[in-house]
Amino acid sequence: MISQLRAAPNLLTLMRLIFIPFAVIAVLANRYGLALGIFVAAGVTDGLDGLLARLLKQKTVLGQYLDPIADKLLLSTMFLMLASTHKIRWWITVLVFSRDIIIVIVCSLLYATGALKVFRPSIFGKANTAAQIITIPLVMLHEISNARWIELGKRWGINATIALTIISGVHYVVQVAFDLRSANSNAEAGT
């Protein structure tokens, strides 16, 4: 475990976690330029950790868990902070959080009961994450500049996030239902 912590990609992922409180402080201080810079720096570490893991052949079990946790913590924290400062409406943040919480609960229950052990991210889930990653910087950039393209980008990003949160949530529920049905059919056919 200690050797996995010392792997360069995992150190970058830990650095991304360390960035989160500084981004929070910057947003609370209305220093959106600084918050945007921290968010972008965290994004760069996200890209670099995966690249380093492949190049240095340092893919670890810890990294496989730590990387998505760091991503989700960064995005969720930024949504929470931008909602608390009234830059994003609360109901949007509640929608984003609700989808994620429901997925975690369902995955945990299905895994714990042995009903399903493999949970694949869908294209809609990945698109939803991409929309969030684009929307957060646009919301912060809008606090720095009122350029028309930023305002339009922010609006499109928020609308895409809303739509993809709903679509990916529904798709996930449908996919899990099909997977469970398939698993049950296979189990019955085997008996």
VEXRO-158507 format. One line per field, with one value per residue: residue in three letters; x, y, z of N, C-alpha, C in turn; residue number from 1. Coordinates in steps of 0.2 Angstrom, whole numbers, plus 5000, padded with zeros to 4 digits. Layout:
BEGIN
res = (Ala|...)
nx = (X|...)
ny = (Y|...)
nz = (Z|...)
cax = (X|...)
cay = (Y|...)
caz = (Z|...)
cx = (X|...)
cy = (Y|...)
cz = (Z|...)
n = (NUM|...)
//
This chain:
BEGIN
res = (Met|Ile|Ser|Gln|Leu|Arg|Ala|Ala|Pro|Asn|Leu|Leu|Thr|Leu|Met|Arg|Leu|Ile|Phe|Ile|Pro|Phe|Ala|Val|Ile|Ala|Val|Leu|Ala|Asn|Arg|Tyr|Gly|Leu|Ala|Leu|Gly|Ile|Phe|Val|Ala|Ala|Gly|Val|Thr|Asp|Gly|Leu|Asp|Gly|Leu|Leu|Ala|Arg|Leu|Leu|Lys|Gln|Lys|Thr|Val|Leu|Gly|Gln|Tyr|Leu|Asp|Pro|Ile|Ala|Asp|Lys|Leu|Leu|Leu|Ser|Thr|Met|Phe|Leu|Met|Leu|Ala|Ser|Thr|His|Lys|Ile|Arg|Trp|Trp|Ile|Thr|Val|Leu|Val|Phe|Ser|Arg|Asp|Ile|Ile|Ile|Val|Ile|Val|Cys|Ser|Leu|Leu|Tyr|Ala|Thr|Gly|Ala|Leu|Lys|Val|Phe|Arg|Pro|Ser|Ile|Phe|Gly|Lys|Ala|Asn|Thr|Ala|Ala|Gln|Ile|Ile|Thr|Ile|Pro|Leu|Val|Met|Leu|His|Glu|Ile|Ser|Asn|Ala|Arg|Trp|Ile|Glu|Leu|Gly|Lys|Arg|Trp|Gly|Ile|Asn|Ala|Thr|Ile|Ala|Leu|Thr|Ile|Ile|Ser|Gly|Val|His|Tyr|Val|Val|Gln|Val|Ala|Phe|Asp|Leu|Arg|Ser|Ala|Asn|Ser|Asn|Ala|Glu|Ala|Gly|Thr)
nx = (5004|5010|5020|5012|5006|5017|5019|5021|5010|4999|5003|5001|4987|4984|4988|4979|4968|4972|4971|4958|4953|4959|4953|4940|4942|4946|4934|4925|4931|4928|4937|4938|4946|4958|4952|4948|4960|4966|4957|4959|4973|4971|4964|4974|4983|4975|4975|4988|4991|4985|4992|5006|5004|5003|5014|5025|5022|5015|5002|4991|4981|4976|4977|4967|4955|4957|4958|4945|4938|4944|4942|4927|4926|4931|4923|4910|4912|4915|4903|4894|4900|4898|4885|4882|4886|4878|4880|4877|4861|4853|4845|4850|4862|4858|4851|4862|4870|4860|4859|4872|4873|4862|4867|4879|4873|4865|4874|4882|4873|4870|4882|4886|4876|4879|4872|4876|4893|4900|4902|4899|4905|4894|4893|4885|4886|4900|4899|4891|4900|4910|4903|4900|4914|4917|4907|4909|4921|4917|4907|4914|4923|4913|4911|4922|4923|4911|4909|4900|4901|4905|4895|4885|4891|4891|4877|4874|4882|4877|4864|4867|4873|4862|4853|4861|4863|4851|4848|4859|4857|4844|4847|4857|4849|4841|4850|4856|4845|4843|4855|4853|4842|4848|4858|4850|4843|4853|4858|4846|4846|4857|4854)
ny = (4994|5007|5008|5009|5022|5030|5030|5039|5043|5042|5051|5063|5062|5063|5076|5082|5081|5089|5101|5104|5111|5123|5128|5129|5139|5150|5152|5156|5168|5175|5175|5172|5170|5164|5153|5147|5145|5135|5125|5122|5118|5107|5099|5097|5089|5078|5073|5071|5061|5049|5047|5046|5034|5025|5027|5025|5013|5011|5008|5006|4997|5005|5017|5015|5016|5028|5039|5041|5044|5056|5064|5065|5070|5083|5089|5088|5096|5108|5111|5111|5123|5133|5133|5137|5150|5155|5155|5144|5136|5129|5118|5112|5107|5098|5089|5084|5078|5069|5060|5054|5049|5040|5031|5026|5020|5010|5002|4998|4991|4980|4975|4971|4961|4952|4951|4958|4961|4969|4985|4995|5010|5021|5028|5039|5043|5046|5057|5066|5068|5075|5086|5092|5095|5105|5115|5120|5128|5137|5144|5149|5157|5166|5174|5182|5188|5196|5192|5189|5176|5168|5169|5162|5150|5146|5144|5134|5124|5122|5118|5106|5099|5097|5090|5078|5073|5068|5059|5050|5045|5039|5030|5022|5016|5008|5000|4993|4986|4978|4971|4964|4956|4948|4942|4934|4926|4919|4912|4904|4896|4889|4880)
nz = (5000|5004|4995|4983|4986|4984|4970|4956|4948|4957|4967|4960|4959|4973|4974|4967|4976|4986|4981|4982|4994|4993|4981|4986|4996|4987|4980|4990|4993|4983|4973|4958|4947|4953|4958|4946|4940|4949|4947|4934|4935|4943|4934|4924|4932|4932|4919|4918|4927|4922|4910|4915|4922|4912|4904|4913|4918|4930|4934|4947|4959|4969|4963|4953|4960|4968|4958|4951|4962|4967|4956|4956|4969|4967|4957|4963|4974|4969|4962|4973|4980|4970|4970|4983|4983|4974|4960|4952|4951|4965|4964|4952|4957|4967|4959|4952|4962|4968|4957|4957|4971|4971|4961|4968|4979|4973|4966|4977|4985|4975|4973|4986|4988|4979|4967|4956|4950|4941|4935|4922|4916|4907|4890|4891|4904|4904|4895|4903|4914|4906|4902|4915|4918|4909|4911|4924|4924|4915|4922|4932|4924|4919|4930|4930|4917|4907|4894|4879|4873|4883|4892|4884|4883|4896|4899|4889|4894|4907|4903|4896|4906|4914|4906|4902|4915|4919|4908|4908|4921|4920|4909|4916|4926|4918|4911|4922|4926|4914|4915|4927|4924|4913|4921|4930|4921|4915|4927|4930|4918|4920|4930)
cax = (5000|5014|5023|5007|5006|5023|5019|5020|5003|4995|5005|4997|4980|4983|4989|4972|4964|4975|4969|4951|4951|4961|4948|4934|4943|4946|4927|4922|4934|4926|4943|4936|4952|4962|4948|4948|4967|4966|4953|4963|4979|4969|4962|4980|4985|4971|4977|4995|4992|4984|4998|5011|5003|5004|5021|5030|5019|5014|4995|4990|4974|4975|4975|4961|4950|4958|4957|4938|4936|4947|4938|4921|4926|4933|4917|4905|4914|4914|4896|4892|4902|4895|4878|4881|4888|4872|4882|4873|4855|4853|4841|4854|4867|4854|4850|4869|4871|4856|4861|4878|4871|4858|4871|4883|4869|4863|4880|4884|4869|4870|4889|4886|4872|4882|4868|4881|4899|4904|4898|4903|4903|4891|4894|4881|4889|4906|4897|4889|4906|4913|4898|4902|4920|4916|4903|4912|4926|4913|4903|4919|4925|4908|4912|4928|4921|4904|4909|4894|4902|4906|4888|4881|4894|4889|4870|4874|4885|4872|4858|4869|4874|4855|4850|4865|4862|4844|4848|4863|4853|4839|4851|4860|4844|4839|4856|4856|4839|4844|4860|4851|4838|4852|4861|4845|4841|4859|4858|4841|4848|4863|4851)
cay = (5000|5012|5008|5012|5029|5033|5030|5046|5045|5042|5057|5068|5061|5066|5083|5085|5081|5094|5107|5106|5116|5130|5130|5132|5146|5155|5154|5159|5174|5179|5176|5167|5169|5160|5146|5144|5142|5129|5120|5120|5114|5100|5095|5095|5083|5072|5071|5068|5054|5043|5047|5044|5027|5021|5028|5022|5006|5012|5007|5002|4996|5011|5023|5014|5019|5035|5044|5043|5047|5063|5068|5066|5075|5090|5091|5089|5101|5114|5112|5114|5129|5137|5134|5141|5157|5157|5155|5139|5135|5124|5112|5108|5104|5093|5084|5081|5074|5064|5055|5051|5046|5034|5026|5023|5016|5004|4998|4995|4985|4975|4972|4967|4955|4947|4951|4961|4963|4973|4991|4998|5017|5022|5034|5045|5045|5050|5063|5070|5071|5080|5092|5096|5098|5111|5119|5123|5133|5143|5147|5154|5162|5171|5179|5186|5192|5195|5191|5185|5169|5165|5168|5157|5143|5144|5142|5128|5119|5120|5114|5100|5095|5095|5084|5072|5070|5064|5054|5045|5042|5034|5025|5018|5011|5003|4996|4988|4981|4973|4966|4959|4951|4944|4937|4930|4921|4914|4908|4899|4892|4885|4876)
caz = (5000|5005|4988|4979|4987|4981|4963|4953|4946|4963|4970|4956|4961|4979|4974|4965|4982|4990|4978|4983|4999|4990|4977|4990|4999|4982|4978|4995|4994|4977|4968|4953|4943|4956|4958|4939|4939|4953|4944|4928|4937|4945|4928|4921|4935|4931|4913|4918|4931|4918|4906|4918|4924|4906|4902|4918|4919|4937|4936|4953|4961|4973|4958|4950|4965|4970|4953|4950|4969|4967|4951|4959|4975|4964|4953|4968|4979|4965|4961|4980|4981|4966|4972|4989|4981|4969|4953|4949|4955|4970|4961|4948|4961|4970|4953|4950|4968|4968|4953|4960|4977|4969|4958|4973|4983|4970|4965|4983|4986|4971|4974|4992|4988|4974|4961|4950|4952|4936|4933|4917|4915|4900|4886|4894|4911|4902|4893|4909|4917|4902|4902|4921|4918|4904|4914|4930|4922|4911|4927|4935|4919|4919|4935|4928|4911|4904|4886|4876|4871|4890|4895|4880|4885|4903|4898|4886|4898|4912|4900|4894|4912|4917|4901|4903|4921|4918|4903|4911|4927|4917|4906|4921|4929|4913|4910|4928|4925|4909|4917|4932|4920|4910|4926|4932|4915|4915|4933|4929|4913|4923|4935)
cx = (5004|5017|5018|5006|5011|5024|5017|5013|4998|4997|5002|4990|4979|4984|4982|4967|4966|4972|4962|4950|4953|4956|4942|4936|4943|4939|4924|4925|4932|4932|4942|4942|4956|4958|4948|4955|4968|4963|4956|4969|4977|4967|4969|4983|4981|4973|4984|4995|4990|4990|5004|5010|5004|5011|5026|5028|5018|5006|4995|4982|4972|4973|4969|4955|4951|4957|4950|4936|4938|4943|4931|4921|4927|4926|4912|4906|4913|4907|4893|4894|4899|4888|4877|4883|4883|4875|4879|4867|4856|4850|4846|4860|4864|4853|4857|4871|4867|4857|4867|4877|4867|4862|4876|4879|4867|4869|4882|4880|4869|4877|4889|4881|4874|4878|4872|4887|4903|4899|4902|4900|4900|4894|4891|4884|4896|4904|4895|4895|4909|4909|4900|4909|4921|4912|4906|4917|4922|4909|4908|4922|4920|4908|4918|4926|4914|4903|4903|4895|4903|4899|4884|4884|4892|4882|4870|4877|4880|4866|4861|4870|4867|4853|4854|4864|4856|4845|4853|4860|4848|4842|4854|4855|4842|4844|4857|4850|4840|4850|4858|4846|4842|4856|4856|4843|4847|4859|4852|4843|4853|4860|4847)
cy = (5006|5013|5011|5019|5033|5033|5037|5048|5046|5049|5063|5068|5064|5073|5086|5086|5087|5101|5109|5111|5123|5133|5133|5138|5151|5157|5158|5167|5178|5180|5170|5165|5164|5153|5143|5141|5136|5124|5117|5116|5107|5096|5093|5089|5077|5069|5067|5062|5048|5042|5044|5036|5023|5021|5024|5015|5006|5012|5003|5002|5002|5017|5022|5016|5026|5040|5046|5046|5055|5067|5070|5071|5082|5093|5092|5095|5108|5116|5114|5121|5134|5138|5138|5148|5159|5158|5149|5138|5129|5117|5108|5104|5098|5087|5080|5076|5068|5058|5051|5047|5039|5029|5022|5018|5009|5000|4995|4990|4979|4971|4968|4961|4950|4947|4953|4963|4968|4979|4995|5006|5018|5028|5040|5047|5049|5057|5068|5073|5076|5087|5096|5099|5104|5116|5123|5129|5139|5147|5152|5159|5168|5176|5184|5191|5191|5195|5187|5178|5165|5163|5162|5150|5141|5141|5135|5122|5117|5116|5107|5096|5092|5089|5078|5069|5066|5058|5049|5042|5037|5028|5020|5013|5006|4998|4991|4983|4976|4968|4961|4954|4946|4939|4932|4924|4916|4909|4902|4894|4887|4880|4870)
cz = (5000|4998|4983|4980|4984|4974|4961|4951|4952|4967|4967|4958|4968|4979|4972|4971|4986|4987|4980|4988|4997|4985|4980|4993|4994|4980|4983|4996|4987|4972|4963|4948|4946|4957|4951|4938|4943|4950|4938|4930|4939|4939|4924|4925|4934|4924|4914|4922|4927|4913|4909|4920|4918|4904|4907|4921|4927|4938|4942|4955|4965|4968|4954|4954|4966|4964|4952|4957|4969|4962|4953|4965|4972|4961|4958|4972|4975|4964|4968|4981|4977|4967|4978|4988|4976|4962|4949|4954|4959|4967|4956|4952|4965|4965|4952|4956|4969|4964|4955|4966|4975|4966|4963|4977|4980|4968|4971|4985|4982|4972|4981|4992|4983|4968|4955|4953|4947|4935|4928|4916|4907|4896|4889|4900|4909|4899|4898|4912|4913|4902|4909|4921|4914|4908|4920|4928|4919|4917|4930|4931|4918|4924|4934|4922|4909|4897|4884|4876|4878|4893|4891|4882|4891|4902|4895|4890|4904|4909|4898|4900|4915|4912|4902|4910|4921|4914|4905|4917|4924|4913|4911|4924|4924|4911|4916|4927|4920|4911|4922|4929|4917|4915|4929|4927|4915|4921|4932|4924|4915|4928|4932)
n = (1|2|3|4|5|6|7|8|9|10|11|12|13|14|15|16|17|18|19|20|21|22|23|24|25|26|27|28|29|30|31|32|33|34|35|36|37|38|39|40|41|42|43|44|45|46|47|48|49|50|51|52|53|54|55|56|57|58|59|60|61|62|63|64|65|66|67|68|69|70|71|72|73|74|75|76|77|78|79|80|81|82|83|84|85|86|87|88|89|90|91|92|93|94|95|96|97|98|99|100|101|102|103|104|105|106|107|108|109|110|111|112|113|114|115|116|117|118|119|120|121|122|123|124|125|126|127|128|129|130|131|132|133|134|135|136|137|138|139|140|141|142|143|144|145|146|147|148|149|150|151|152|153|154|155|156|157|158|159|160|161|162|163|164|165|166|167|168|169|170|171|172|173|174|175|176|177|178|179|180|181|182|183|184|185|186|187|188|189|190|191)
//
